[in-house]
């Protein structure tokens, strides 16, 4: 499985990871809010950490034990939401 643009396969292919950086906390938080609304509708929720202007994602399907098409679709949606 290929990683979407900007994403990296990590942990032996068990997770997609990416870091996004923004101008400030407000931009990062707004982005996370958009991602949260999409994730809730898709019923597929990302692991993330947020520190001021940086948001780090780790996408995996725990029940499948690794990356699935749902993770790839979520990564692509996150890319679109990042603009």
N, C-alpha and C positions, 0 to 999 in steps of 0.2 A: 504494500500500500504506500502510495506517495503522499508526502506531507503537503498541505496547501501552501501557497506562497507565503513566505515569512515564518513558517512554522518548522520545527525540528522534531523528528522522532527521537525519543529518549527512552532510557530504561529498557533497552533491547526491543524497542518497538511497542512498548506497552503504554506510551503516553505521547501526546503532542504537546509541545511547550512553545511559548512565545512571550516576549516582553513588549509592552507598548509604553511609550513615554509621551507625556503631554506637557503643555505650557505650565500648568499649575495643578493644584489639588482639585479645584473646581472642575476643570476640564476632565480630569481623570475620573472623578466621581460621576459626572454626567454620563461619560462613556459607560461606566460600570452599571449605571441605572438602565441604560438602553440594553446592555447585554442581559441584565437580570430579567427585564420584561420579555425579551426574546426567549431566553432559556426557560422561563416559566411556561410560555405558550408551547414550546417544543417539548416540555417535560424532560429536559436533559440539562443538568446543572453543572457548570464548570467549577473546578477547584481554582481559586485565585487568591492572591495577596495583593494588597495595595499599600504603597508607601508614598505619600505626598503626590508626586506627578507620575509615578510608575505603577503599572499594573502587570503582574505576572500570572499567566494562565498555565494550567496543566489539565489537559483533557484526556480522559480515559473512561471506558465503560467497565466499571468494577465487576458487574455481573458476568461480563464476557472475558474478563481477565486481560483486557488490552484495548487497543484502538479499534473502533468499528466505524462503519459508514456514518453513524450518528455523530461521532466525534469530528469527523472530517466536515460534515455539514455544519456543525456548530462553529468550527474554526473558520470556515468560509463566511458564515454569517457575522462572526466577530470581526473579520477583516472588513466586511462591508460597513458595519456599524462604526468602525474606527475612521472610516472615510478616507 
